């Protein structure tokens, strides 16, 4: 049912590549990718994941060093069965880009007590660790929901 999952944040260099890697680890039978809402606007197309995001992930035995940032497009949205965004505002931005995709978009943290997963970009390692923890808990919750 939800075989193609797209994970979305703003720049596609911190949260969404981490979320993508976590989901891939938990659900290897799914086709999981990521993209960013403002990759082109911020000049990040083709950039690697943020070095701090990679470092924190590596501490948790998660590797995604081959990641390259890409812009979210209407066609990526249409190809996906489920789109997971990091913040409520991202749902609005996604709806502007691809109105027909709104019904299959949800928060990555849907099953946690929090709503948004904060952007750690340009913040401390402690902040990246907190973001990683929220992403990890959310990914595990999604894996449970999608496997039941």
N, C-alpha and C positions, 0 to 999 in steps of 0.2 A: 504494500500500500504506500508507504513512505520510503521508497528505495533511493530517491535522489534528494539529498538534503543539502541546502545551501546555507552557510553561516555568514552573517553580514555584520560589519561594523563600519566605521568611517573610512579609515585609511588602509585597512586590510594588511596591517603590519604588526598588530599586537593581539587584540582580542579574538578576531575572527580566525586567524591562522592557528592560534592556540586551541580555540574551540573545535576547529576542524580536525586538528591532530588528535585531540582527546576523543572525539566521536569516532574517528577512524580506528583508534585503538580499541574502543569498546564495541564497535559494530563493524567489523571488517567486511561483512557481507553487503554493506550499503555503499552507495556512491556518494561520497561527501566531498564538498568543495567549499570555497569561500570567496568573497569579493567585498569591495568597499564602496560605500555611497559617494565618497569624494576623493577617490584615488587620483583621477585625472586633475581635478581642481587643485589638489595639493602637490602635484608633480611626483606622485609616488608609483606610477605605473612601472612594473617590472622590478621594483625595489624588494630587497630581502626583508624578512621579518626583522623587527626591532631587536637589537643586540641584547637588551635587557630581557625581553620576552623570551628569546632563545636561551639565555643563561638560566633564567628561573625554570623554564620547562626542562632543561637538561638536568637540573638538580632533582627533578621528579621523573627522570628516565623517559622523557618525552622529547623526541627529535623531529624537527621539521625545517631543517636548514636549507632545503631546496625550494622553499616557498618563494613565490614571486607575486607581489601585489597586483591585483587587477580590478578594473572598474566594474561595478554592478551595472548590468544592462537589462532592458526589458526581456530580451531573449533568454538570458540566464534565469530570470525569474520564471518565465513561462516553462522552461525545461525542468524546473524543480518541482518536487512533490510537496516539500516542506521548506519554508524559509525561516531561519531563526536569527532574530536581530538582538542587539545588546541593550537597546534603550527604547522606551516608549516613543520617543521622538523619531526614531528610525522607522517605526511603523508608518508614520505620517509621510516621511520622505520616500519610503518605498511605494506607498500608495500614489504619490505624485508621479513617480517614475513608471509604475506598472499597476494601474488601478485594478486590473483583473486578477492580480496576484495577492491582493489584500487578504482574501479568505484563507490562504495557505501560509500566512505569515504569523509567527508567534514570537514571544520573548524567549531568548535562550534560557532565562531564569524562570520560566513559566511555573515550575514546580517547587520553587524556593519561596521563602518568606519575603525576599527582597524583589524589587521590580527590575531596576536597571543594574547592569554590570558596568561599573565605572571605568572610564578610559584611563589606563595607567601611563599613557604616552608622556614623556618628559617628566615623569614623577620618580619617586624613590624606589629602590628595590623592595622595600617593605610593601609599598603600594602594589607593585607588580605581583608580589606573593599573595596578597589579598585577592587580587583579580584572578590569579591562577586558581586559588582555592574556590572562588565562586564559580569559575568556569568548570572546574573539575566536578564539583557537586552537581551543577546543572547538567553536565554531560552524562553523569551516572544516572540522574533522574530521567533524562530523555531515553537513555538506553533501556532502562527498566520499563518505561511506558511503551516504547516501540517494540519491545520483545514480548509483551504480554498480550 
